[in-house]
Amino acid sequence: MFGRTRPRSAQPATGGKVTGSRRGRRLIALAVTVAAAIAVPATAFAAVPQLTSSTSSPSSSSTSPSSSSSGAAVPKRARSCSVATFSTAQRRVEARLAVRTAVLGVLQAEIGAATSLTSSDRAALDAAVSTASSALSKVSPTVSAATTCAQLRAADQAMAQVRTYRVVAPKVRLTIAADRASASEALAAKLEPFAQQAIDAVASTGANVDGARSSYATATADVTSAVAATNGVVSSVLAVSSSGTSDANTVFSQARSDLKTADHDLTSARRHLRLLVDHLSHRVH
């Protein structure tokens, strides 16, 4: 379909334009599709939701004792739970639990709406959210049944260990972002040859396509850079477990940095492919 034979109707014209290059126009239209199809993961870096002060529990998730015979300082959150304030503290723990449960529902919806997720990554994220939801559902009755501050703190600690914000949310959102970027990169790589054929088709008529070639070279380099940036992001993110979060911040921070690099590269690639299209469009009419 995309041979290199000069179109019979193509004739060089003044000003470096080509008149009547039907094949060139077809390929330029395809190049437009190439440029438009390179999606940039603009929502990849949404901030991980955090508890507001209004939903923070006064029950500390710390294992520090609420009192000390040595006179050591008692954590502020732990002090706020007492016989007199127990009911208020319990309601606040229940509120925190409700917020986390709602966040997991949002994450599940985001997984369902993510069209670029691979089947294996979707299964891994579904499992992560399901495990977290199951863990929170087991915490709920212990909060309701608590009658002492110690029991309430234990329930709060169990809720915190689910790592809804520190692990589950960033794992879901970074994986979705990485797969979206990878899908854009794969599409760009698949369509790049057609952009090259569009350049060749117009060049075969005698038109000057140096600008298009320069834009094409930059775009392909950008896509290559984006691929390098996203390589390994998903595997490192999915490897973070809720039970071992010591390296979570480091892994997620690096993943965000890599995805921002890919975002920048894909944006640049799309811009240069549009420049390529504009250049070729002025050579064929």
Phi and psi in degrees as GROMACS dihedral restraints (atoms count N, CA, C in turn):
[ dihedral_restraints ]
;  ai    aj    ak    al  type     phi  dphi    fc
    3     4     5     6     1  -110.1    20    10
    4     5     6     7     1    61.5    20    10
    6     7     8     9     1   -74.3    20    10
    7     8     9    10     1   177.9    20    10
    9    10    11    12     1  -106.9    20    10
   10    11    12    13     1    12.5    20    10
   12    13    14    15     1   -69.5    20    10
   13    14    15    16     1   136.2    20    10
   15    16    17    18     1   -65.0    20    10
   16    17    18    19     1   129.4    20    10
   18    19    20    21     1   -58.5    20    10
   19    20    21    22     1   136.1    20    10
   21    22    23    24     1   -61.7    20    10
   22    23    24    25     1   -32.4    20    10
   24    25    26    27     1   -86.0    20    10
   25    26    27    28     1    -7.9    20    10
   27    28    29    30     1   -77.1    20    10
   28    29    30    31     1   127.4    20    10
   30    31    32    33     1  -134.7    20    10
   31    32    33    34     1   132.9    20    10
   33    34    35    36     1   -59.8    20    10
   34    35    36    37     1   141.7    20    10
   36    37    38    39     1  -127.1    20    10
   37    38    39    40     1   168.3    20    10
   39    40    41    42     1   -64.3    20    10
   40    41    42    43     1   153.0    20    10
   42    43    44    45     1    79.2    20    10
   43    44    45    46     1    10.3    20    10
   45    46    47    48     1    76.6    20    10
   46    47    48    49     1     9.8    20    10
   48    49    50    51     1   -92.5    20    10
   49    50    51    52     1   158.1    20    10
   51    52    53    54     1  -117.4    20    10
   52    53    54    55     1   127.7    20    10
   54    55    56    57     1   -98.2    20    10
   55    56    57    58     1   128.5    20    10
   57    58    59    60     1    79.4    20    10
   58    59    60    61     1    19.6    20    10
   60    61    62    63     1   -80.8    20    10
   61    62    63    64     1    87.6    20    10
   63    64    65    66     1   -63.6    20    10
   64    65    66    67     1   -42.4    20    10
   66    67    68    69     1   -65.8    20    10
   67    68    69    70     1   -39.9    20    10
   69    70    71    72     1   -62.0    20    10
   70    71    72    73     1   -41.8    20    10
   72    73    74    75     1   -64.8    20    10
   73    74    75    76     1   -38.6    20    10
   75    76    77    78     1   -62.0    20    10
   76    77    78    79     1   -43.4    20    10
   78    79    80    81     1   -71.3    20    10
   79    80    81    82     1   -33.3    20    10
   81    82    83    84     1   -64.3    20    10
   82    83    84    85     1   -41.5    20    10
   84    85    86    87     1   -60.3    20    10
   85    86    87    88     1   -37.2    20    10
   87    88    89    90     1   -68.3    20    10
   88    89    90    91     1   -37.8    20    10
   90    91    92    93     1   -64.0    20    10
   91    92    93    94     1   -35.4    20    10
   93    94    95    96     1   -59.9    20    10
   94    95    96    97     1   -42.5    20    10
   96    97    98    99     1   -61.2    20    10
   97    98    99   100     1   -40.2    20    10
   99   100   101   102     1   -57.8    20    10
  100   101   102   103     1   -49.5    20    10
  102   103   104   105     1   -63.4    20    10
  103   104   105   106     1   -42.6    20    10
  105   106   107   108     1   -72.8    20    10
  106   107   108   109     1   -25.5    20    10
  108   109   110   111     1   -80.9    20    10
  109   110   111   112     1   -15.0    20    10
  111   112   113   114     1   -78.4    20    10
  112   113   114   115     1    94.9    20    10
  114   115   116   117     1   -79.2    20    10
  115   116   117   118     1   138.0    20    10
  117   118   119   120     1  -100.6    20    10
  118   119   120   121     1   129.4    20    10
  120   121   122   123     1   -71.2    20    10
  121   122   123   124     1    72.3    20    10
  123   124   125   126     1   -65.1    20    10
  124   125   126   127     1   -27.5    20    10
  126   127   128   129     1  -100.7    20    10
  127   128   129   130     1    17.7    20    10
  129   130   131   132     1   -69.0    20    10
  130   131   132   133     1   -23.6    20    10
  132   133   134   135     1  -115.7    20    10
  133   134   135   136     1    31.6    20    10
  135   136   137   138     1   -61.0    20    10
  136   137   138   139     1   140.4    20    10
  138   139   140   141     1   -63.2    20    10
  139   140   141   142     1   141.5    20    10
  141   142   143   144     1   -68.1    20    10
  142   143   144   145     1   129.4    20    10
  144   145   146   147     1   -61.6    20    10
  145   146   147   148     1   143.4    20    10
  147   148   149   150     1  -124.8    20    10
  148   149   150   151     1   156.0    20    10
  150   151   152   153     1   -67.6    20    10
  151   152   153   154     1   138.9    20    10
  153   154   155   156     1   -84.3    20    10
  154   155   156   157     1   167.9    20    10
  156   157   158   159     1   -63.1    20    10
  157   158   159   160     1   -26.8    20    10
  159   160   161   162     1   -72.8    20    10
  160   161   162   163     1   -19.2    20    10
  162   163   164   165     1  -110.4    20    10
  163   164   165   166     1     3.3    20    10
  165   166   167   168     1   -73.2    20    10
  166   167   168   169     1   134.4    20    10
  168   169   170   171     1   -81.8    20    10
  169   170   171   172     1   143.1    20    10
  171   172   173   174     1   -75.6    20    10
  172   173   174   175     1   -11.9    20    10
  174   175   176   177     1   -83.8    20    10
  175   176   177   178     1   123.1    20    10
  177   178   179   180     1   -75.1    20    10
  178   179   180   181     1   143.1    20    10
  180   181   182   183     1   -86.3    20    10
  181   182   183   184     1     1.1    20    10
  183   184   185   186     1   -72.8    20    10
  184   185   186   187     1   154.4    20    10
  186   187   188   189     1   -92.7    20    10
  187   188   189   190     1     6.5    20    10
  189   190   191   192     1   -64.3    20    10
  190   191   192   193     1   142.1    20    10
  192   193   194   195     1   -67.5    20    10
  193   194   195   196     1   154.5    20    10
  195   196   197   198     1   -80.9    20    10
  196   197   198   199     1   -13.4    20    10
  198   199   200   201     1  -146.6    20    10
  199   200   201   202     1   159.3    20    10
  201   202   203   204     1  -147.9    20    10
  202   203   204   205     1   129.4    20    10
  204   205   206   207     1   -69.4    20    10
  205   206   207   208     1   -18.5    20    10
  207   208   209   210     1   -82.5    20    10
  208   209   210   211     1    -6.5    20    10
  210   211   212   213     1    83.2    20    10
  211   212   213   214     1    13.6    20    10
  213   214   215   216     1   -64.6    20    10
  214   215   216   217     1   153.3    20    10
  216   217   218   219     1   -61.5    20    10
  217   218   219   220     1   137.4    20    10
  219   220   221   222     1   -98.5    20    10
  220   221   222   223     1   132.2    20    10
  222   223   224   225     1   -53.3    20    10
  223   224   225   226     1   139.1    20    10
  225   226   227   228     1   -56.9    20    10
  226   227   228   229     1   -44.0    20    10
  228   229   230   231     1   -62.9    20    10
  229   230   231   232     1   -40.0    20    10
  231   232   233   234     1   -66.0    20    10
  232   233   234   235     1   -38.7    20    10
  234   235   236   237     1   -63.0    20    10
  235   236   237   238     1   -29.2    20    10
  237   238   239   240     1   -71.3    20    10
  238   239   240   241     1   -13.8    20    10
  240   241   242   243     1   -99.8    20    10
  241   242   243   244     1   117.7    20    10
  243   244   245   246     1  -144.5    20    10
  244   245   246   247     1   176.8    20    10
  246   247   248   249     1   -57.3    20    10
  247   248   249   250     1   -39.4    20    10
  249   250   251   252     1   -71.9    20    10
  250   251   252   253     1   -31.5    20    10
  252   253   254   255     1  -107.9    20    10
  253   254   255   256     1     9.5    20    10
  255   256   257   258     1   -57.3    20    10
  256   257   258   259     1   -46.7    20    10
  258   259   260   261     1   -60.3    20    10
  259   260   261   262     1   -41.3    20    10
  261   262   263   264     1   -65.3    20    10
  262   263   264   265     1   -43.9    20    10
  264   265   266   267     1   -61.9    20    10
  265   266   267   268     1   -40.5    20    10
  267   268   269   270     1   -63.4    20    10
  268   269   270   271     1   -42.9    20    10
  270   271   272   273     1   -63.4    20    10
  271   272   273   274     1   -36.7    20    10
  273   274   275   276     1   -70.2    20    10
  274   275   276   277     1   -36.3    20    10
  276   277   278   279     1   -65.0    20    10
  277   278   279   280     1   -41.6    20    10
  279   280   281   282     1   -61.9    20    10
  280   281   282   283     1   -37.7    20    10
  282   283   284   285     1   -66.3    20    10
  283   284   285   286     1   -42.2    20    10
  285   286   287   288     1   -62.1    20    10
  286   287   288   289     1   -40.7    20    10
  288   289   290   291     1   -63.8    20    10
  289   290   291   292     1   -41.5    20    10
  291   292   293   294     1   -63.4    20    10
  292   293   294   295     1   -39.7    20    10
  294   295   296   297     1   -63.8    20    10
  295   296   297   298     1   -45.0    20    10
  297   298   299   300     1   -62.6    20    10
  298   299   300   301     1   -41.2    20    10
  300   301   302   303     1   -62.4    20    10
  301   302   303   304     1   -40.3    20    10
  303   304   305   306     1   -65.9    20    10
  304   305   306   307     1   -39.9    20    10
  306   307   308   309     1   -61.3    20    10
  307   308   309   310     1   -42.0    20    10
  309   310   311   312     1   -63.1    20    10
  310   311   312   313     1   -35.8    20    10
  312   313   314   315     1   -63.9    20    10
  313   314   315   316     1   -40.6    20    10
  315   316   317   318     1   -63.8    20    10
  316   317   318   319     1   -43.3    20    10
  318   319   320   321     1   -62.6    20    10
  319   320   321   322     1   -40.1    20    10
  321   322   323   324     1   -62.7    20    10
  322   323   324   325     1   -39.4    20    10
  324   325   326   327     1   -65.8    20    10
  325   326   327   328     1   -38.5    20    10
  327   328   329   330     1   -65.3    20    10
  328   329   330   331     1   -38.2    20    10
  330   331   332   333     1   -62.8    20    10
  331   332   333   334     1   -45.2    20    10
  333   334   335   336     1   -63.5    20    10
  334   335   336   337     1   -32.1    20    10
  336   337   338   339     1   -87.1    20    10
  337   338   339   340     1    -9.6    20    10
  339   340   341   342     1   -78.8    20    10
  340   341   342   343     1   109.3    20    10
  342   343   344   345     1   -83.2    20    10
  343   344   345   346     1   -13.9    20    10
  345   346   347   348     1   -98.4    20    10
  346   347   348   349     1    -2.8    20    10
  348   349   350   351     1   -65.0    20    10
  349   350   351   352     1   136.0    20    10
  351   352   353   354     1   -72.9    20    10
  352   353   354   355     1   160.3    20    10
  354   355   356   357     1   -62.6    20    10
  355   356   357   358     1   -38.1    20    10
  357   358   359   360     1   -69.9    20    10
  358   359   360   361     1   -39.3    20    10
  360   361   362   363     1   -68.9    20    10
  361   362   363   364     1   -38.0    20    10
  363   364   365   366     1   -62.2    20    10
  364   365   366   367     1   -43.0    20    10
  366   367   368   369     1   -63.8    20    10
  367   368   369   370     1   -39.7    20    10
  369   370   371   372     1   -65.8    20    10
  370   371   372   373     1   -41.4    20    10
  372   373   374   375     1   -70.0    20    10
  373   374   375   376     1   -40.3    20    10
  375   376   377   378     1   -58.2    20    10
  376   377   378   379     1   -42.0    20    10
  378   379   380   381     1   -66.2    20    10
  379   380   381   382     1   -40.2    20    10
  381   382   383   384     1   -63.4    20    10
  382   383   384   385     1   -45.0    20    10
  384   385   386   387     1   -69.0    20    10
  385   386   387   388     1   -40.0    20    10
  387   388   389   390     1   -63.0    20    10
  388   389   390   391     1   -42.4    20    10
  390   391   392   393     1   -63.2    20    10
  391   392   393   394     1   -43.3    20    10
  393   394   395   396     1   -64.4    20    10
  394   395   396   397     1   -42.7    20    10
  396   397   398   399     1   -63.0    20    10
  397   398   399   400     1   -41.3    20    10
  399   400   401   402     1   -63.8    20    10
  400   401   402   403     1   -40.3    20    10
  402   403   404   405     1   -65.1    20    10
  403   404   405   406     1   -42.2    20    10
  405   406   407   408     1   -66.8    20    10
  406   407   408   409     1   -35.9    20    10
  408   409   410   411     1   -65.2    20    10
  409   410   411   412     1   -27.3    20    10
  411   412   413   414     1   -78.1    20    10
  412   413   414   415     1   -25.9    20    10
  414   415   416   417     1   -74.4    20    10
  415   416   417   418     1   -36.1    20    10
  417   418   419   420     1   -51.3    20    10
  418   419   420   421     1   -50.6    20    10
  420   421   422   423     1   -66.6    20    10
  421   422   423   424     1   -27.4    20    10
  423   424   425   426     1   -71.6    20    10
  424   425   426   427     1   -31.1    20    10
  426   427   428   429     1   -67.5    20    10
  427   428   429   430     1   -45.6    20    10
  429   430   431   432     1   -64.9    20    10
  430   431   432   433     1   -33.8    20    10
  432   433   434   435     1   -86.3    20    10
  433   434   435   436     1   -11.0    20    10
  435   436   437   438     1   -61.2    20    10
  436   437   438   439     1   138.5    20    10
  438   439   440   441     1  -125.5    20    10
  439   440   441   442     1    -4.5    20    10
  441   442   443   444     1  -132.7    20    10
  442   443   444   445     1   161.5    20    10
  444   445   446   447     1   -63.9    20    10
  445   446   447   448     1   -34.3    20    10
  447   448   449   450     1   -63.1    20    10
  448   449   450   451     1   -43.6    20    10
  450   451   452   453     1   -65.9    20    10
  451   452   453   454     1   -37.6    20    10
  453   454   455   456     1   -67.3    20    10
  454   455   456   457     1   -39.8    20    10
  456   457   458   459     1   -66.4    20    10
  457   458   459   460     1   -36.9    20    10
  459   460   461   462     1   -63.4    20    10
  460   461   462   463     1   -41.2    20    10
  462   463   464   465     1   -66.0    20    10
  463   464   465   466     1   -40.6    20    10
  465   466   467   468     1   -63.9    20    10
  466   467   468   469     1   -40.1    20    10
  468   469   470   471     1   -63.4    20    10
  469   470   471   472     1   -42.6    20    10
  471   472   473   474     1   -62.9    20    10
  472   473   474   475     1   -38.6    20    10
  474   475   476   477     1   -65.0    20    10
  475   476   477   478     1   -42.9    20    10
  477   478   479   480     1   -64.8    20    10
  478   479   480   481     1   -32.6    20    10
  480   481   482   483     1   -69.4    20    10
  481   482   483   484     1   -13.3    20    10
  483   484   485   486     1   -69.0    20    10
  484   485   486   487     1   -24.9    20    10
  486   487   488   489     1    59.3    20    10
  487   488   489   490     1    45.9    20    10
  489   490   491   492     1   -57.5    20    10
  490   491   492   493     1   -44.3    20    10
  492   493   494   495     1   -88.5    20    10
  493   494   495   496     1   -40.2    20    10
  495   496   497   498     1   -76.2    20    10
  496   497   498   499     1   -28.5    20    10
  498   499   500   501     1  -124.6    20    10
  499   500   501   502     1   -56.2    20    10
  501   502   503   504     1   -63.3    20    10
  502   503   504   505     1   -49.8    20    10
  504   505   506   507     1   -61.7    20    10
  505   506   507   508     1   -51.4    20    10
  507   508   509   510     1   -64.9    20    10
  508   509   510   511     1   -33.0    20    10
  510   511   512   513     1   -61.6    20    10
  511   512   513   514     1   -45.8    20    10
  513   514   515   516     1   -65.0    20    10
  514   515   516   517     1   -50.3    20    10
  516   517   518   519     1   -71.4    20    10
  517   518   519   520     1   -36.5    20    10
  519   520   521   522     1   -71.5    20    10
  520   521   522   523     1   -35.8    20    10
  522   523   524   525     1   -66.6    20    10
  523   524   525   526     1   -43.3    20    10
  525   526   527   528     1   -60.4    20    10
  526   527   528   529     1   -43.8    20    10
  528   529   530   531     1   -64.5    20    10
  529   530   531   532     1   -42.6    20    10
  531   532   533   534     1   -65.5    20    10
  532   533   534   535     1   -41.9    20    10
  534   535   536   537     1   -68.4    20    10
  535   536   537   538     1   -33.7    20    10
  537   538   539   540     1   -65.5    20    10
  538   539   540   541     1   -43.7    20    10
  540   541   542   543     1   -64.3    20    10
  541   542   543   544     1   -42.3    20    10
  543   544   545   546     1   -62.9    20    10
  544   545   546   547     1   -38.2    20    10
  546   547   548   549     1   -65.1    20    10
  547   548   549   550     1   -39.6    20    10
  549   550   551   552     1   -64.6    20    10
  550   551   552   553     1   -41.8    20    10
  552   553   554   555     1   -64.0    20    10
  553   554   555   556     1   -43.5    20    10
  555   556   557   558     1   -63.9    20    10
  556   557   558   559     1   -40.2    20    10
  558   559   560   561     1   -65.5    20    10
  559   560   561   562     1   -42.5    20    10
  561   562   563   564     1   -62.1    20    10
  562   563   564   565     1   -44.3    20    10
  564   565   566   567     1   -63.7    20    10
  565   566   567   568     1   -36.2    20    10
  567   568   569   570     1   -69.2    20    10
  568   569   570   571     1   -34.7    20    10
  570   571   572   573     1   -93.3    20    10
  571   572   573   574     1   -12.7    20    10
  573   574   575   576     1   -54.8    20    10
  574   575   576   577     1   -42.8    20    10
  576   577   578   579     1   -58.1    20    10
  577   578   579   580     1   -32.1    20    10
  579   580   581   582     1   -71.4    20    10
  580   581   582   583     1   -34.0    20    10
  582   583   584   585     1   -64.5    20    10
  583   584   585   586     1   -40.3    20    10
  585   586   587   588     1   -63.2    20    10
  586   587   588   589     1   -40.1    20    10
  588   589   590   591     1   -65.2    20    10
  589   590   591   592     1   -34.7    20    10
  591   592   593   594     1   -64.1    20    10
  592   593   594   595     1   -42.0    20    10
  594   595   596   597     1   -62.0    20    10
  595   596   597   598     1   -46.6    20    10
  597   598   599   600     1   -62.5    20    10
  598   599   600   601     1   -38.3    20    10
  600   601   602   603     1   -64.2    20    10
  601   602   603   604     1   -42.7    20    10
  603   604   605   606     1   -72.8    20    10
  604   605   606   607     1   -38.5    20    10
  606   607   608   609     1   -63.2    20    10
  607   608   609   610     1   -33.4    20    10
  609   610   611   612     1   -67.2    20    10
  610   611   612   613     1   -14.5    20    10
  612   613   614   615     1   -90.3    20    10
  613   614   615   616     1    -1.5    20    10
  615   616   617   618     1    97.3    20    10
  616   617   618   619     1     1.5    20    10
  618   619   620   621     1   -76.8    20    10
  619   620   621   622     1   153.3    20    10
  621   622   623   624     1   -82.1    20    10
  622   623   624   625     1   117.3    20    10
  624   625   626   627     1  -120.1    20    10
  625   626   627   628     1    25.7    20    10
  627   628   629   630     1   -59.6    20    10
  628   629   630   631     1   -41.0    20    10
  630   631   632   633     1   -63.5    20    10
  631   632   633   634     1   -40.7    20    10
  633   634   635   636     1   -65.6    20    10
  634   635   636   637     1   -40.4    20    10
  636   637   638   639     1   -64.8    20    10
  637   638   639   640     1   -39.6    20    10
  639   640   641   642     1   -63.8    20    10
  640   641   642   643     1   -43.7    20    10
  642   643   644   645     1   -64.5    20    10
  643   644   645   646     1   -39.1    20    10
  645   646   647   648     1   -64.1    20    10
  646   647   648   649     1   -44.0    20    10
  648   649   650   651     1   -61.7    20    10
  649   650   651   652     1   -41.9    20    10
  651   652   653   654     1   -66.0    20    10
  652   653   654   655     1   -42.0    20    10
  654   655   656   657     1   -62.9    20    10
  655   656   657   658     1   -44.8    20    10
  657   658   659   660     1   -66.0    20    10
  658   659   660   661     1   -36.7    20    10
  660   661   662   663     1   -65.4    20    10
  661   662   663   664     1   -38.4    20    10
  663   664   665   666     1   -63.3    20    10
  664   665   666   667     1   -42.9    20    10
  666   667   668   669     1   -65.3    20    10
  667   668   669   670     1   -41.4    20    10
  669   670   671   672     1   -60.2    20    10
  670   671   672   673     1   -41.5    20    10
  672   673   674   675     1   -65.1    20    10
  673   674   675   676     1   -40.1    20    10
  675   676   677   678     1   -63.9    20    10
  676   677   678   679     1   -41.2    20    10
  678   679   680   681     1   -60.5    20    10
  679   680   681   682     1   -43.4    20    10
  681   682   683   684     1   -63.4    20    10
  682   683   684   685     1   -37.1    20    10
  684   685   686   687     1   -68.4    20    10
  685   686   687   688     1   -38.8    20    10
  687   688   689   690     1   -86.0    20    10
  688   689   690   691     1   -13.0    20    10
  690   691   692   693     1   -60.6    20    10
  691   692   693   694     1   121.6    20    10
  693   694   695   696     1    88.0    20    10
  694   695   696   697     1    -6.1    20    10
  696   697   698   699     1   -62.7    20    10
  697   698   699   700     1   -50.1    20    10
  699   700   701   702     1   -61.8    20    10
  700   701   702   703     1   -45.9    20    10
  702   703   704   705     1   -62.0    20    10
  703   704   705   706     1   -39.1    20    10
  705   706   707   708     1   -70.9    20    10
  706   707   708   709     1   -38.0    20    10
  708   709   710   711     1   -68.5    20    10
  709   710   711   712     1   -45.8    20    10
  711   712   713   714     1   -68.9    20    10
  712   713   714   715     1   -20.2    20    10
  714   715   716   717     1   -75.7    20    10
  715   716   717   718     1   -15.4    20    10
  717   718   719   720     1   -73.1    20    10
  718   719   720   721     1   127.2    20    10
  720   721   722   723     1  -107.6    20    10
  721   722   723   724     1   157.4    20    10
  723   724   725   726     1   -70.8    20    10
  724   725   726   727     1   -22.9    20    10
  726   727   728   729     1   -82.9    20    10
  727   728   729   730     1   -17.9    20    10
  729   730   731   732     1  -132.4    20    10
  730   731   732   733     1    92.0    20    10
  732   733   734   735     1  -105.1    20    10
  733   734   735   736     1    11.9    20    10
  735   736   737   738     1   -61.0    20    10
  736   737   738   739     1   -34.8    20    10
  738   739   740   741     1  -102.9    20    10
  739   740   741   742     1     4.6    20    10
  741   742   743   744     1   -59.2    20    10
  742   743   744   745     1   -47.9    20    10
  744   745   746   747     1   -61.2    20    10
  745   746   747   748     1   -40.6    20    10
  747   748   749   750     1   -64.4    20    10
  748   749   750   751     1   -45.7    20    10
  750   751   752   753     1   -64.3    20    10
  751   752   753   754     1   -46.7    20    10
  753   754   755   756     1   -68.7    20    10
  754   755   756   757     1   -36.9    20    10
  756   757   758   759     1   -63.7    20    10
  757   758   759   760     1   -42.0    20    10
  759   760   761   762     1   -66.3    20    10
  760   761   762   763     1   -39.2    20    10
  762   763   764   765     1   -62.8    20    10
  763   764   765   766     1   -43.3    20    10
  765   766   767   768     1   -62.5    20    10
  766   767   768   769     1   -41.5    20    10
  768   769   770   771     1   -62.6    20    10
  769   770   771   772     1   -44.1    20    10
  771   772   773   774     1   -64.2    20    10
  772   773   774   775     1   -39.9    20    10
  774   775   776   777     1   -71.7    20    10
  775   776   777   778     1   -31.8    20    10
  777   778   779   780     1   -66.9    20    10
  778   779   780   781     1   -36.6    20    10
  780   781   782   783     1   -63.2    20    10
  781   782   783   784     1   -45.4    20    10
  783   784   785   786     1   -62.7    20    10
  784   785   786   787     1   -39.7    20    10
  786   787   788   789     1   -58.5    20    10
  787   788   789   790     1   -47.9    20    10
  789   790   791   792     1   -61.8    20    10
  790   791   792   793     1   -44.1    20    10
  792   793   794   795     1   -65.5    20    10
  793   794   795   796     1   -42.6    20    10
  795   796   797   798     1   -69.0    20    10
  796   797   798   799     1   -35.1    20    10
  798   799   800   801     1   -63.0    20    10
  799   800   801   802     1   -43.8    20    10
  801   802   803   804     1   -64.5    20    10
  802   803   804   805     1   -41.4    20    10
  804   805   806   807     1   -61.5    20    10
  805   806   807   808     1   -43.6    20    10
  807   808   809   810     1   -64.4    20    10
  808   809   810   811     1   -41.1    20    10
  810   811   812   813     1   -62.3    20    10
  811   812   813   814     1   -42.4    20    10
  813   814   815   816     1   -73.8    20    10
  814   815   816   817     1   -29.9    20    10
  816   817   818   819     1   -69.8    20    10
  817   818   819   820     1   -32.8    20    10
  819   820   821   822     1   -68.2    20    10
  820   821   822   823     1   -37.1    20    10
  822   823   824   825     1   -63.5    20    10
  823   824   825   826     1   -38.7    20    10
  825   826   827   828     1   -60.6    20    10
  826   827   828   829     1   -46.3    20    10
  828   829   830   831     1   -61.7    20    10
  829   830   831   832     1   -44.7    20    10
  831   832   833   834     1   -60.4    20    10
  832   833   834   835     1   -42.1    20    10
  834   835   836   837     1   -62.4    20    10
  835   836   837   838     1   -46.9    20    10
  837   838   839   840     1   -69.3    20    10
  838   839   840   841     1   -34.6    20    10
  840   841   842   843     1   -62.5    20    10
  841   842   843   844     1   -29.7    20    10
  843   844   845   846     1   -83.0    20    10
  844   845   846   847     1    -5.2    20    10
  846   847   848   849     1  -101.9    20    10
  847   848   849   850     1   -13.3    20    10
  849   850   851   852     1  -131.2    20    10
  850   851   852   853     1   135.9    20    10
